[in-house]
Amino acid sequence: MENIYDLIVIGAGPAGLSAGLYGARAKMKTLIIEKDKTGGQIVTTEEVANYPGSIRNATGPSLIARMVEQCEEFGAEKIKDNIVEINLDDKIKVLKGEKGEYRTKAVIIATGASPRKLNVPGEKEFTGKGVSYCATCDGDFFTDFEVFVIGGGDTAVEEAMFLTKFARKVTVVHRRDKLRAAKSIQEKAFKNSKIEFMYNTVVKELKGDGILESIIFENKETGEVWEYRADEEDGTMGVFIFVGYIPQTDLFKEKLDMDDRGYLITDSEMRTNIPGVFAAGDCRQKVLRQVVTATADGAIASIMAEKYINENFEE
């Protein structure tokens, strides 16, 4: 069984790296497979201030670099490949990638979720420099600044209320003539004096020199297009985009249980509906998607994978 891994982790974000670290530390033969860049969403974050114990001025990339180092120190293997086909039903799981085929006793899926983008000019350029997809991560950086929240669902309106703890003014920009958020959430937001609402409006472009300085808006009803510039003293402003997330779980459709949005369903021990297959991090159904919850998921999944292997495979 030389060519069979004890554990394969699909994805090298915080959940996957945590799972890989715990797997290798438990002396399991562990492989982490990542199709894209290591680190997931956190590598776009300029500063990580809310991960317990992180050093002052830690960045997303520096935090991930340390996680990768730890995995390597304990002997986890890591390769770049895109898994395109899976067989999870047999005792030995088979993962087929563009570069090779991998066999393993247990699998941890840590493929993450991506914020749905507006796909407008400037969005990518100013991500981490005025544009954010996480109020909990970045709200503090906009203390006493003006902030725009794009979206009209529960998350957008709840995050707008959260951002009023920091920003001096929050404007919710929604493409329709009324919000989609639950009435109870709307009522709270309407009572908040720091929040204003801009309906029938979309963002056409984000502009600036190094940092976000202005937004081009369009009124969908009238066709009017205008540019809103940051206050001269501030020099910048925040744009928080909450138009949904896309879980990276297409590969597992009709194989693993997932909710109507595509998030994998697990129990508290990260087990999916197939024995020996676990899920961790943003790809699974959960209430909070943060680095701290992703790393916790990864640790739990790895410990439970080890337990599964001990119970189902002889030495």
C-alpha positions as CSV (number, residue, x, y, z in Angstrom):
1,M,0.0,0.0,0.0
2,E,3.0,2.2,-0.6
3,N,1.3,4.5,-3.1
4,I,-1.8,5.0,-0.9
5,Y,-2.0,8.1,1.4
6,D,-3.6,8.0,4.8
7,L,-5.1,11.5,4.2
8,I,-5.6,13.7,1.2
9,V,-6.7,17.3,1.7
10,I,-8.3,19.1,-1.3
11,G,-7.6,22.8,-0.9
12,A,-4.8,24.8,0.7
13,G,-6.6,27.7,2.4
14,P,-6.6,28.0,6.2
15,A,-8.9,25.0,6.6
16,G,-6.8,22.7,4.3
17,L,-3.5,23.8,5.8
18,S,-4.8,23.2,9.3
19,A,-6.0,19.8,8.3
20,G,-2.7,19.0,6.7
21,L,-0.7,20.2,9.7
22,Y,-2.8,18.0,12.1
23,G,-2.7,15.1,9.8
24,A,1.1,15.2,9.3
25,R,1.7,15.8,13.0
26,A,-0.3,12.6,13.8
27,K,2.2,10.7,11.6
28,M,-0.4,10.1,8.9
29,K,1.0,10.1,5.3
30,T,-0.7,13.4,4.2
31,L,-1.0,15.1,0.9
32,I,-2.5,18.6,0.3
33,I,-3.7,19.3,-3.2
34,E,-4.3,22.8,-4.4
35,K,-5.4,23.8,-7.9
36,D,-4.7,27.5,-7.6
37,K,-2.8,29.8,-5.3
38,T,-2.2,28.7,-1.7
39,G,-4.1,30.5,1.0
40,G,-7.6,31.1,-0.5
41,Q,-9.4,34.3,0.2
42,I,-7.2,35.4,3.1
43,V,-4.2,36.1,0.8
44,T,-6.1,39.2,-0.5
45,T,-6.2,40.7,3.1
46,E,-3.7,43.4,3.7
47,E,-3.8,43.1,7.5
48,V,-5.1,40.3,9.8
49,A,-6.1,41.8,13.1
50,N,-8.7,39.4,14.4
51,Y,-6.9,36.0,14.3
52,P,-6.1,35.2,17.9
53,G,-2.3,35.3,18.6
54,S,-1.3,36.6,15.2
55,I,1.7,38.9,15.3
56,R,1.2,42.7,15.0
57,N,1.0,43.8,11.4
58,A,0.4,40.3,10.2
59,T,-0.9,40.1,6.6
60,G,-2.9,37.4,4.9
61,P,0.1,36.1,2.9
62,S,2.4,36.1,6.0
63,L,-0.1,34.1,8.0
64,I,-0.5,31.6,5.2
65,A,3.3,31.4,4.7
66,R,3.7,30.4,8.3
67,M,0.9,27.7,8.0
68,V,2.7,26.3,5.0
69,E,6.0,26.2,6.9
70,Q,4.3,24.3,9.8
71,C,2.9,21.7,7.4
72,E,6.3,21.2,5.8
73,E,8.0,20.9,9.2
74,F,5.7,18.0,10.1
75,G,6.2,16.3,6.7
76,A,3.0,17.0,4.8
77,E,3.4,16.8,1.1
78,K,1.9,19.6,-1.1
79,I,1.3,19.6,-4.8
80,K,-0.5,21.7,-7.4
81,D,-3.1,19.9,-9.4
82,N,-6.8,20.3,-10.3
83,I,-9.0,17.4,-9.2
84,V,-11.5,16.7,-12.0
85,E,-12.9,13.3,-11.1
86,I,-13.5,11.5,-7.8
87,N,-14.5,8.0,-6.6
88,L,-15.5,8.3,-2.9
89,D,-17.7,5.2,-2.6
90,D,-15.0,2.6,-2.2
91,K,-12.9,2.1,1.0
92,I,-9.8,3.5,-0.8
93,K,-10.9,6.8,-2.3
94,V,-9.5,7.7,-5.8
95,L,-9.0,11.3,-6.9
96,K,-8.1,12.0,-10.5
97,G,-6.3,15.2,-11.3
98,E,-5.1,16.9,-14.5
99,K,-1.5,15.8,-13.6
100,G,-2.0,12.5,-11.8
101,E,-4.2,10.0,-9.9
102,Y,-4.2,9.8,-6.1
103,R,-5.4,7.1,-3.7
104,T,-6.2,7.6,-0.1
105,K,-7.9,6.1,3.0
106,A,-9.6,9.4,4.0
107,V,-10.4,12.7,2.3
108,I,-10.9,16.2,3.7
109,I,-12.6,18.6,1.3
110,A,-11.5,22.2,2.0
111,T,-12.2,23.8,-1.3
112,G,-13.6,27.0,0.1
113,A,-16.1,29.5,-1.2
114,S,-15.6,32.6,-3.3
115,P,-17.4,35.9,-2.8
116,R,-19.6,36.7,-5.8
117,K,-18.0,39.6,-7.6
118,L,-19.5,42.6,-9.3
119,N,-17.1,42.1,-12.2
120,V,-16.7,45.9,-12.8
121,P,-13.5,47.7,-13.7
122,G,-11.3,48.5,-10.6
123,E,-12.9,45.8,-8.4
124,K,-9.9,43.5,-8.6
125,E,-7.3,46.3,-8.5
126,F,-8.7,47.8,-5.3
127,T,-9.5,44.6,-3.4
128,G,-7.7,45.1,0.0
129,K,-7.3,48.8,-0.9
130,G,-10.8,50.0,-0.3
131,V,-12.8,47.1,-1.6
132,S,-13.7,44.3,0.8
133,Y,-15.9,41.3,1.0
134,C,-15.7,40.9,4.8
135,A,-17.0,43.5,7.3
136,T,-15.7,41.5,10.3
137,C,-12.2,41.3,8.8
138,D,-11.9,44.9,7.6
139,G,-14.5,47.1,9.2
140,D,-12.1,48.5,11.8
141,F,-9.8,49.9,9.0
142,F,-12.6,52.3,8.0
143,T,-13.2,53.9,11.4
144,D,-14.6,57.4,10.9
145,F,-14.6,56.9,7.1
146,E,-17.5,56.7,4.7
147,V,-18.6,53.2,3.6
148,F,-20.8,51.8,0.8
149,V,-22.4,48.4,1.1
150,I,-23.4,46.8,-2.1
151,G,-26.3,44.3,-1.9
152,G,-29.8,44.1,-0.5
153,G,-30.1,40.7,1.2
154,D,-29.9,39.7,4.8
155,T,-26.1,39.6,4.9
156,A,-25.7,43.0,3.2
157,V,-28.0,44.7,5.6
158,E,-26.7,43.0,8.7
159,E,-23.1,43.8,7.7
160,A,-24.2,47.4,7.1
161,M,-25.4,47.7,10.6
162,F,-22.2,46.1,11.9
163,L,-20.1,48.6,9.9
164,T,-21.9,51.6,11.7
165,K,-19.8,50.7,14.7
166,F,-16.8,52.0,12.8
167,A,-17.8,54.1,9.8
168,R,-19.3,57.6,10.2
169,K,-21.8,56.9,7.5
170,V,-22.9,53.7,5.7
171,T,-24.9,53.8,2.4
172,V,-26.6,50.6,1.3
173,V,-26.6,50.4,-2.5
174,H,-29.2,48.0,-4.0
175,R,-30.0,47.3,-7.7
176,R,-33.8,46.9,-7.0
177,D,-36.4,49.3,-5.6
178,K,-36.6,47.5,-2.3
179,L,-34.4,45.4,-0.1
180,R,-34.6,41.6,-0.1
181,A,-33.5,41.2,3.6
182,A,-36.0,39.9,6.1
183,K,-38.4,42.5,7.4
184,S,-37.1,42.3,10.9
185,I,-33.6,43.1,9.7
186,Q,-34.8,45.9,7.5
187,E,-36.7,47.5,10.4
188,K,-33.6,47.6,12.5
189,A,-31.6,49.1,9.7
190,F,-34.2,51.8,8.9
191,K,-34.0,52.9,12.6
192,N,-30.2,53.3,12.4
193,S,-29.4,57.0,11.8
194,K,-26.0,56.2,10.3
195,I,-27.4,54.2,7.4
196,E,-28.8,55.6,4.2
197,F,-30.2,53.7,1.2
198,M,-29.6,54.1,-2.5
199,Y,-32.1,52.1,-4.6
200,N,-32.2,51.1,-8.3
201,T,-28.5,51.8,-8.4
202,V,-25.5,49.7,-9.5
203,V,-21.7,50.3,-9.4
204,K,-20.2,50.7,-12.9
205,E,-16.6,51.3,-12.0
206,L,-14.2,51.8,-9.1
207,K,-11.4,54.3,-9.5
208,G,-8.4,55.6,-7.7
209,D,-4.6,56.0,-7.7
210,G,-3.3,53.1,-5.6
211,I,-6.3,53.2,-3.3
212,L,-10.0,53.6,-3.9
213,E,-10.9,57.2,-4.4
214,S,-14.2,57.3,-6.3
215,I,-17.2,55.2,-7.5
216,I,-19.1,55.5,-10.7
217,F,-22.8,54.8,-10.1
218,E,-25.7,54.3,-12.5
219,N,-29.4,54.6,-11.8
220,K,-31.1,51.7,-13.4
221,E,-34.4,53.6,-13.8
222,T,-33.2,56.9,-15.2
223,G,-30.0,55.8,-16.8
224,E,-28.2,58.6,-15.0
225,V,-24.5,58.0,-14.4
226,W,-22.4,59.9,-11.9
227,E,-19.1,59.8,-10.0
228,Y,-19.0,59.9,-6.2
229,R,-15.6,61.0,-4.8
230,A,-14.2,60.3,-1.4
231,D,-14.1,63.2,1.1
232,E,-10.9,65.2,0.4
233,E,-9.7,64.9,4.0
234,D,-10.3,61.1,4.1
235,G,-8.6,60.4,0.7
236,T,-10.4,57.1,0.5
237,M,-13.6,55.2,1.4
238,G,-14.8,51.6,1.8
239,V,-16.9,49.5,-0.6
240,F,-18.1,46.3,1.0
241,I,-19.6,43.8,-1.5
242,F,-22.2,41.4,-0.3
243,V,-23.9,39.9,-3.3
244,G,-23.5,36.2,-2.2
245,Y,-20.9,33.5,-2.1
246,I,-20.2,30.7,-4.4
247,P,-19.1,27.4,-2.7
248,Q,-16.5,25.6,-4.7
249,T,-18.3,22.3,-4.5
250,D,-19.4,21.5,-8.1
251,L,-17.1,18.4,-8.2
252,F,-19.1,16.8,-5.4
253,K,-22.7,17.4,-6.6
254,E,-24.9,14.3,-6.5
255,K,-22.1,12.6,-4.5
256,L,-22.2,14.4,-1.2
257,D,-25.2,16.0,0.7
258,M,-25.3,19.8,0.3
259,D,-27.8,22.5,0.9
260,D,-29.7,24.4,-1.8
261,R,-26.9,26.9,-2.1
262,G,-24.2,24.2,-2.7
263,Y,-22.6,24.1,0.8
264,L,-21.6,20.7,2.0
265,I,-23.5,19.4,5.0
266,T,-21.5,17.9,7.8
267,D,-22.1,17.0,11.4
268,S,-20.1,18.7,14.2
269,E,-17.2,16.3,13.6
270,M,-17.0,17.4,10.0
271,R,-18.2,14.1,8.6
272,T,-20.1,14.1,5.3
273,N,-22.7,11.4,4.4
274,I,-19.9,9.2,3.0
275,P,-17.7,7.4,5.6
276,G,-14.1,8.6,5.3
277,V,-15.0,11.8,3.6
278,F,-14.9,15.0,5.7
279,A,-15.4,18.7,4.9
280,A,-13.8,21.8,6.5
281,G,-13.9,25.6,6.1
282,D,-16.0,27.8,3.9
283,C,-17.2,25.1,1.6
284,R,-19.4,23.6,4.4
285,Q,-22.7,24.8,5.8
286,K,-21.9,27.0,8.8
287,V,-22.8,30.3,10.5
288,L,-19.4,32.1,10.4
289,R,-16.8,32.0,7.7
290,Q,-13.5,33.3,9.2
291,V,-9.9,32.1,9.3
292,V,-10.4,31.1,13.0
293,T,-13.4,28.9,12.2
294,A,-11.7,27.4,9.1
295,T,-8.6,26.4,11.0
296,A,-10.8,24.9,13.8
297,D,-12.7,22.9,11.2
298,G,-9.5,21.6,9.7
299,A,-8.2,20.4,13.0
300,I,-11.4,18.6,13.9
301,A,-11.7,17.0,10.4
302,S,-8.1,15.7,10.7
303,I,-8.5,14.3,14.1
304,M,-11.8,12.6,13.1
305,A,-10.1,11.3,9.9
306,E,-7.4,9.7,12.0
307,K,-10.0,8.1,14.2
308,Y,-11.8,6.8,11.1
309,I,-8.6,5.3,9.7
310,N,-7.7,3.6,13.0
311,E,-11.2,2.0,13.2
312,N,-11.4,0.9,9.6
313,F,-7.8,-0.1,8.5
314,E,-5.5,-2.6,10.1
315,E,-1.9,-1.6,10.9
